[in-house]
Amino acid sequence: MRTVVTPIQMRFNDIDGFGHVNNSVYNEYLDCGRVDYLNQIPGIDFLSGVERLVVVHIETDFLHPSFLGDDLAVHTQIDKIGEKSITMIQTIIGTKNEVKLKSRSVMSTFNIDENTSFILPENWVFALEKFASSVLEM
């Protein structure tokens, strides 16, 4: 499976009173990874328009704290493509290749005009599968 690596630019206000990245901020980092992954798939805009993908579930295991100055990167993969949703697996890796967290998220189809989900269109499934299974050329 293809992994998209998204470097994170940490901001001073990401740090809490304990001197580490606040757990709630990690969700913003994971969002950056999901957006980066989906935006690299050619031909389809999964994140805007009437029909799009939206986050409906997130599970996160926090393993090690991150501190100001750490180099962080989000590693994102598609784990599963369902009838109306996709499941993504993400890790945040730190300066010394330390896994800071592991996360699993589900993105569902959503039609904003009808306020309902819909079956993933065949062209979306094809594009997701092709991108996820392809290997980056060096």
Buried (B, 14 or more C-beta within 10 A) or exposed (E): EBBBEBEBEBEEEBBEEEEBBBEEBBBEBBBBBBBBBBEEBEEBEBEEEEBBBBBBEBEBEBEEBBEEEBEBBBBBBBBEBEEBBBBBBBBBBBEEEEEBBBBBBBBBBBEEEEEEBEEBEEEBBEBBEEBBEEEEEE
